[in-house]
Amino acid sequence: MIKIADFHFHVDQIKRSKGQSAIASAAYRAGEKLHSEYYGEDSDYTRKGGVVCSEILLPSHAPTEYADRQTLWNAVEKAEQHPKAQLAYSFDFALQNEFSMEENIALARQFLLDEFVSRGMTVDFAVHQPDREEDGIPNPHVHVMCPIRPLDEHGRWGAKQHRVYELDENGKRIRDEAGNYVFNAVHTTDWGDSETLEHWREEWANRCNAKFAEKGLSVRVDHRSNERRGIDQLPTIHEGPVVRQMEAKGIRTDKGDLNRWIRATNSMIKKAKDRAAELTGKLKDLIAKMREPQSPNLAALLGQYYSIRNAGAYSDKAKAGNLKRYSEDFSFLQSKGLYSVEQLHDYVSELSGKLYDLNAASRKKSDRMKELKELLRLADDYTRLKPIYDGIPPKGGFGKKREKYMAEHDSEISQFHAVRRKLDNLLPEKKFATKAWKSELDRLADEYAAMGREISSINTDLKKLWRIQSNVDNTLRQQEQMSGHRKRRTTNIEI
C-alpha cells in the first residue's frame, strides 16, 4: 500500500518593500555574519544552530568572485537601487526523513544544478536540520536564494524586463492621452512564471518518488496543492525557531496557541466530513431499498429493529434499555423533522454544507488573525526598541562612547532596523491602532469558540445519525433474508 507523505515546495520574493535585506536573508540561511554595504549593517547569525551545509552554485558565465556569499549579495544590493526593489527569489522545500542527510543533499544539489543553474540562475542554498517539532518528527529542509536580475553572457547584471510597445495597424507606436507611448513590460526570464514553478514542484516530487522507488519504499509525495487534490483544511502559520524554543520550554505563545486551535479545528472538521461522507454513501443504498414497494418509514424500521432485539433479550432490564434507546432515537428524529430516508439524506447534505461554510469562514479569520498578530508584534517591538535606537550618541566628539553603546546594543539596533523597514511598508505613518487590533482579535477568538461549538454539535448529530442508519440498515438486511427464505420455502412446496 502506497503512503502519501507531506510535500512542501514554496517560493517567495525578498523585497525591500517588506523591510527585507538580501544580506540579512543570506546570513540567516547560511548561519554566517555578513556586512551590508547598502544599509551599513552587520547581520550575525553565527550562533544559529541547525545549518548542516551551505553552498553557492554558479552558472559558467558568472564572475568567480560571486562564489563568496558577501560579495554576491552586496553586488545584488548595489545593482538594485530602487527603495522598493525586488532582490531575490526565496525557495524552501522539504527533504525526506526516509533518506539519509547525504542522500538528501546530493538529491537537492543535483536538482538545483539541472533545473536552476542550467537556466543561468545563480543559486545560494543551505540545508537546515532544526530541532524536532513538538510532534517529534524531524524537519530537514532546503533554503534557496536566487537573484531575480539575470547575468548576461559577460557576467554583468542584465535587465529584469524590457518594453514591448503597442503598435497600430501601420506598425507605429500608440500614444496614450498624456502623449506617452503605450507599452507592456515583459520579463526577460521565465523564472517567475507560474508554469515554471509548477514544473519545478513536479520535478522535485518526481525525483523524490524515483528515490523512494530506488530504495524499495512504499512512500510517495504529490506536488499538487491540497485544493487540487480535494483536501480542504486550514493552513497553520510559520512559528520560527524562537517560538519553537519557547514552546519546547513550556512557554505558551500566541502563534503556538493559534496553531493548536487550527490543528484541533482541522481534526474536528475532518472527522465530521468523514462521517458525513460515510453516512451519505450508505444512505444512497438505503434510499434505493426504501423506494421498494411498501417500504416502511424510519420510525417503523427502528421499531422493527428494537422489536427484534427485544425478542432476543434475556432480561427485563435489557428490554427496558432497548425501549429507552428507541425512545431516544424516535425523539431525535422528531426533533429534526426526519420521517423518511430522503429527509435524512437531505439533512446530512445540509450538515455537510455547513461544514464547508465553517471551513471557509475559519480560513478568512485565520488569515486576519495572522495579520493582526504581526501588526501587534511589530508595534510592540518598535515601541520597545525605539528608545534604545534614539539613545545612540551622536557622531562627532562621542566616538568611544558611541562605539561602546553600539556594541552593547548591537542586537537591539539591528532588530530595530528590521522592524522599521517592515513598518515602512505596512504602516508608513507609524500609527499603531493596538487597542482596535486587540479588540478585533478578541472578537475573532469569540467567533472561533462559537465555530467550535457548532462543529461539535454537528459531530454529535452525525454520530446519532450514523447509529440510527446502521440500525435501519440491519433491519432491512434481515427483512431481505427473511423474504428470500420465504421464497425458497414456497419454491420447495411447489416442487
N, C-alpha and C positions, 0 to 999 in steps of 0.2 A: 504494500500500500504506500503510495507516494504522500509524503508530508510536505506541505507548503510552508516554507519559512518566511519570516518577515523580510521585506525588501525596502531599502531606503537609498535613494539617489536624488539629491536636492541641489538646485543651483540658485544662486542669488548674485547680486552685484554689490561690490564695495563702492560706496559713493560718498563724496564729501558732503552732499546734501543731507546725509544721515549722520553727520558728525564723525565719519569713519576716516581712517588713515590707512594707506596701503602698508606703510612701515609697521604700524602698530599691529595690524592684522597678521602680517607675515611673522612678526616677532612672537605673537601669541601661538600661532600654529607650530612654529619650529622650536619654541621654548628657548629663545635667544634674547640678547639685548641688542637692539638696533637703534641707530640715531636717524631722526627725520630732519633732513635739511630744509624741507618745506615749512615745517612747524617749529623747528629748532628745539625739538623734544626728544628725550630718550624713552624708549619702551623696553622695559626689562622684565622678561618672563623666564629668567634662568632658573627660578625656583619652582616653576611649573612642573609637575610630575606627569607621568603617563605618555611622554613623547618617545616612541620607540625608535623612529628614524625620520630624517628629512633629507630631501634631495631636490636639485634643480635639473630639469631636463631641457636642453636647448635644441632648437632646430639648427640645421647646418649653417644657415646664413646669419645666425645671431652672434653678436660680439662675445668673445670668450670671457670678458670681464663680467658678463652677466651671470656667470656661474657663482658669483658672490652675491648672497642674498641682499645685503645692504646696498650694494651698488645697483643691482637690478631694480629694486623698488624705489630708490631715490631717483633713478632715471625715469621711471614711470611717473612719479610725482612731479618731476620737472617738466615732462612732456605735456602734462595736463594742467593748464594754467587757470581754467575756469574754476571759480569758487564752489561750484556745484557739480564738478566733473564726475563722470563715471570712471572709476580707476581700474577695476579688475572684476573678472568673473570669480565667484567663490563656489566651489563644488564641495559637497561632502557626501560620501557614500559608505554604507556599512560593509564590513568584512564578515566572513563566515566563521562561526565558532567551530565548525566541523573541520576546518583547515588549520594547519599549523601556522604560526606567525610568519615563518619563512615562505610558506606556500602563498599566504595572503599577500605579502609584499611583492613577491615575484609576479603574481597574477595582476595586481594593481599596476605595477611598473610597466608590464608589457601592454596592458590595456591603454595606459596613458601614451606610451610611445606610438602604438598603432593608430589610435583614434584622435589624439590631440597634437602631438609633436609632428606627426605626418602631415597635418593641416597647416603647419607653420606656427603653431602656438608654443609659447614659452610656458613651461609648467614648473611650478614650485609646489611640491607635495610633501605632506607629513603624515605619518601613521601614528595614531593615538591608541593607547590601551589604558583607559581610565580605570579607577576603582569600580568594582562591580556595583550595579544598580541595587536598589532595595530588594528586588526580587532575586538577587544572587546571580543573575545572568551576565556574563562578560559582554562588553560593548566595544569591540575593536572597530575602528573606522578610519577613513582617509579624508584629510582636508587638502583641497587643491586650489591654488590661486593661479590665474592666467591673466596677463594684461589684456584689456579689451582692444587697445590700439595695436594693430599688427606691425610687424617689422617688414620692411621692403627687402629686396634681394641684396642690398648693400648694408643691411643691418641697421638701417635708420628707421625711426618710428614713422609709420605711414598714417594715412587718414582713416578715421573710423567709418566715414561715409562720404559720398560725393553727390553732387546735384545732378538731377536729370530734369531738364527744362521741358515744360509742356509746349507743344507746337500746334499751330493752326493748320488748316488744310493746305497752306502754301509752304509749310515747313518752317515758318517763322515763329520766334518765341512770342508767347502770350503774356501781356501785362495785366496786372490787377488794377483796381480802382485807384490805388496810390501811385501807379506807374511803375511798380516793381515787377520784374519777371517772375512768373509763376513756375515753381519747381517742386519736385519731390526729392526728399533725402533718402538715398539708397545706401544700405550698409555695404561696406567693401568686403565683408566676410559673411559666412553663414553661421558663425559661431553662436550667435544669439537667437537663431531661428528655433521655433518650437519643434519643427520637424527634426532638426539636428539633435536637440535634447532628447526627443523621443527615440531617435536612433541610438544615442549613447546609452540611454537607460536599457533598451532592449539588448544591446550588445553586451553590456556588463552582466545582465541577467543570463544571457546565453553562455558567457564564459564561466560564470559560477556554476550553472547547470552542467556544463561539459565537465567541469572539475568534479562535481558530485558524482556524475556517471563514471568518470575515470576511477574514482575511489570506491565504486560499488555502493554508494549511499543512496537510500530511497528518500532523498530530500531534494526539493526544487524551490526556486524563487520565481515570482511573477512580477514583471516590471510594470504591469498595468496598475492604474490607480484604484483605490477602493471603490470609487464611483463606477468605473468601467467594469469592475469585477462584481458589481451588485452588492458591495459591502458599504453600509451606511452607518457611520459612527462618529462621535465627536473626537477631534484630534486633541491630544494632550499638548501642553506647552513645554518649550525647552527650559529646563531648570538651570543648567550650568553647574560647574564644579563647586562653586561656593554654596549654592543651595543644597546640593547633594551631600556635601560635608556636614552642613548644619543638620540636615535630616538624619544622617547616619549617627550623629551625636544625640539624637532625640529631641532636637530643637525644631519645632514645627514652624513652617514658613508659609506665606500666602500662596506661593507657587506650588508648594507641596500639597497644601490643602485643596487647591483648585484641581490639581491632577488627580488626587484621591477621589474627589467628587466626580470628575469626568469618568474615571475608570469604573466607579460604582454605578453611575448612570448608564454607561455603555453596557455593563453587565446586566442590569435590570432590563434595559431595552432589548438586548439580545435574547434573554430568557423569554420575555413576553412575546417577541416576534417568533421565536421558535415554537412556542406553544400555539400561537395563532396559526402559523403555517401548518403545523401538525394537525391541529383541530380542523382547519379548513379542508385539508386533504381528506380527512376521514368523513367530514360532513358531506362532501360531494358524493361519496359512496352511499352514505346514509340517505341522502335525498333521493337517489335513484331507487333505493329499496322502499322508501316511504311513498313513492309515487305509484307503487304497485296497487292494484285494486284492493279496497277495504283495509288499507294500512292504518293503524291507529295513530293517534297524536302522541306528543311527547309524554303527557301526563299518564295516558293509558299504558304506554310502553314501560314507563317507570313503575307503574302499579304492577304490571305483569312480572317485572324483574324482581321486585321485593316479595311478591307472592311466591315466586319460585324459591327465593332464599328462605322464606318462612316455612315452606314445605320441607326443607331440609334442616331446619333449626332444631337443636336438641333441648332447648330450654326456653322458658317464658322470657327470661332476660334477653336472650338473643332475638326473640321475636319483637320484644319492645324496642330493642336497638334498631332493628330493621324499620319498624314503624316510625321511629324518630328521624332516621335518615331520609325516609321517603317524604316525611312532612317537611323537612328542611329543604330538600330538592324541589318539592312542589311549590313551597313558598317562594323560593328563589326564582323559579320560572315565572310565577305570577307577578313578582315584584318587577321583573324585567319585561313583562308582557310577552313572554315567549310560550306559544302554544303549539307551534309546528316546527318541523325541522328546517323549513325555509326561513322562518323567523330567526331561528337560532343561527343559521348561516349568515343572515344579514347583520345580526348583532356582532358576530365575530369579525365581519368585514369592517363594521363601524369602529370596533376597538383597534383593529389594525391601522385604520386611517388615523386614529388619534395618536397612535404611537409614532407614526411618521411625522405628524404635525409637531408633536413634542420634540422629536429629534431635531427638526429644522429650527424650531424656536430655541432649543438649547444651544445649537451651533452659533446662532447670532449673539445670544447672551454671553457665550463663552468668549467669542471674539472681542466683544465690547469690554468684558472684564479684563482681558489681557491688555487692551489699550489703556484702561483706567489705571491698572496696577503699574504699568510702565510710566505713565504720567506722574503718578504719586511718588514712585521711586525716584524719578529724575528731579522732581520738585524738592523732595527731602534731601537728596544728595547735594543739589545746588545750594539750598539754604544752609546745609551743614558745612559745605566746603568753601563757600564764597568768603567768609571772614578769614579763613586761612590764606586764600589767594590774595585778598586785599591787604593782608599783613606783610606781604613781601616788601622788604625795604627797597626804596628807590635806588636806581643806579646813580653812580657818582661817588660821593665820599663814604658810601657804606659797603664797600667791596667785600670785606671779610665777613661783615655782619650779614650781608645779603647771601653770600655763598653758604654760610653756616645754616641760615634759615631755609634756603632752598634744599640743602642736603637733608635737614631734619624732616622736611615736609614734602619730599620728592614724590612719594606715593599719592598724597592727597592732591598735590598740584596737578599731577598727570591725570588723576581721575577727574578733577575739576575741568580740565581742558576737554576731556572726552564728553563729559556731561553737557558742557556748554555747547559743543558742536552739535550734539543731538537736539538740544533745545532750540538752537538757531533755526533748525529745520521745522521742528514740531510747534514751537511757541516762540516766534521771533521777538515778541514783545515781553516775554517772561512774565505773563500774567497767570499766576497759579490759582486755579479755582479748586483748591484742595477740599474745601467744605462741600462744594457741589459734587465733586468726584466721589468723595466718601459716601455722600448721601445716595448717589446713584448705585454705588457698589452694594450698599445695604439693601436697597430696593431689589437689585438683581439677586442677592442672596435669598431674600424672602420668596422671590418668584421661583428660584431653584428649588426651595423647600416645597413649594406648592406643586411643582412638577414632579418631585419625588413622591409626594403623597398620591398624586394622580396615577403615576406609573405603578405604584404599589397596589392601588385599588384595581387597576386593570389586570395586574398579575393575579390578584385574589379571584376576580371574576373568571379569568381563564382557567384557573385550577378547578373551580367548581364546574365550569362548562365541560372541561375535559373528563371529569369523573362522571357527569351525567351522560355525556355522549358515549363513554365506554360502557356504562350500564345499559343504555338503549341498544347499542350495537350487540352486546352479548344476548339481549333478549331476542333481537331479530335473527341472530345466528341459530339460537335454539329453536325458534319458530320454523326456520328453514329446515333444520334437521328433522323436526317432528313431522313437517309436511312431506319431506322425502321418505320418511319411514312409513307414513300412511299410504303413500303412493305405491311403495314396494309391497305392502301388505295387500292392497287392492289387486295388484297385478298377480300376486300369488293365488288369490282366491279365484280370479277369472280363469287362470290356467287349470 
